[in-house]
């Protein structure tokens, strides 16, 4: 009986190890896939926008058109600044996550009206770099989707952070969407994947022609360590 028990226990242990290895491999593959997509998107953005702007600025200089030169220079600086958010690891940025949100939102205020609110308790918990990175990438994905697809004129962002949980709420007054048509969208897949990494719970609320609201809640972050 004891021998059978140990044999069964060994099989279960080996099976658990195999599942763990498989999940770790799948996680690594997905992470590499998303990183590669980010690289391609950034490279395309550099090629289509930044390099194109440089050519325009050279023409502006040749034609001595200082007004257009100034406009193209400001636009190029804005594009490069936004791309730097994708290139720079958050662990190398000394600013808090709330300040990164504020800095990113400052770049879109000419396109939409921004309402940004931060609620942080004095005893707020420190976030690990992994948690900060994935929350910020989810935030970027949401803002980019709003600018590209929602036709919104207002964006409301609320960031709540305490010693027990962290929550991010992003709402727009745009055209909304049909939730049944978003399952294959790469943006939603990114959000689902990144939320799962940090054990976050999220949901969308939307009404066609009215608004879209996204909420992500990450409770009890102790298991992620301190950043």
PyMOL commands that set and color helices and strands:
alter all, ss='L'
color gray80, all
select helices_A, chain A and resi 2-62+66-87+90-92+97-106+129-150+179-181+186-197+221-224
alter helices_A, ss='H'
color red, helices_A
select strands_A, chain A and resi 113-120+154-161+165-172+201-207+211-219
alter strands_A, ss='S'
color yellow, strands_A
deselect
rebuild
show_as cartoon
